Amino acid sequence: MMCHELSFIGMSFRYMRVVVFFDLPVLTVDDKREYRRFRKYLVKQGFVMIQESVYSKLTLNGIAAKTIEQNVQKIAPPNGLVELLKVTEKQFANIRYITGKNNSEYITSTERVVVV
């Protein structure tokens, strides 16, 4: 069994990462309200900002990731662009920084899940 997988009484958990990208208009008061509502929803659900308008969340498996996808789809504002990407934690941990650096307090590693 690999480090990013966990078996529990016949069930296999393969950690997944859900990444949400969004570009929402902020021209009107209503647009700004929708933007704040959507962003606050993501944070309240445990998403962490990777960079401006890009948030990610760790999940136990593909089933949990699908549920998150459905919930984000329900809450997404009608205007603008919202995209969602599901990848394994191992794939996510292979992010390479071309310029700049990761300013996050969260550790990304395939060795084990770290709870701070």
Long-range contacts (C-beta under 8 A, 24 or more apart in sequence): 2-90, 2-110, 3-110, 3-111, 3-112, 4-88, 4-89, 4-90, 4-110, 12-61, 13-60, 13-61, 14-60, 14-61, 14-62, 14-88, 15-58, 15-59, 15-60, 15-61, 15-88, 15-89, 15-113, 16-58, 16-59, 16-60, 16-61, 16-62, 16-64, 16-65, 16-86, 16-87, 16-88, 16-89, 17-56, 17-57, 17-58, 17-59, 17-86, 17-87, 17-88, 17-89, 17-91, 17-92, 18-47, 18-56, 18-57, 18-59, 18-65, 18-68, 18-69, 18-72, 18-84, 18-85, 18-86, 19-50, 19-54, 19-55, 19-56, 19-84, 19-85, 19-86, 19-87, 19-92, 20-47, 20-54, 20-55, 20-56, 20-72, 20-82, 20-83, 20-84, 21-53, 21-54, 21-81, 21-82, 21-83, 21-84, 21-85, 22-53, 22-76, 22-80, 22-81, 22-82, 22-83, 23-53, 23-80, 23-81, 24-53, 24-77, 24-79, 24-80, 24-81, 24-82, 25-79, 25-80, 31-79, 34-77, 34-79, 35-77, 37-75, 37-77, 38-75, 38-76, 38-77, 38-82, 41-75, 42-72, 45-71, 48-104, 48-106, 50-104, 56-92, 58-89, 58-113, 62-86
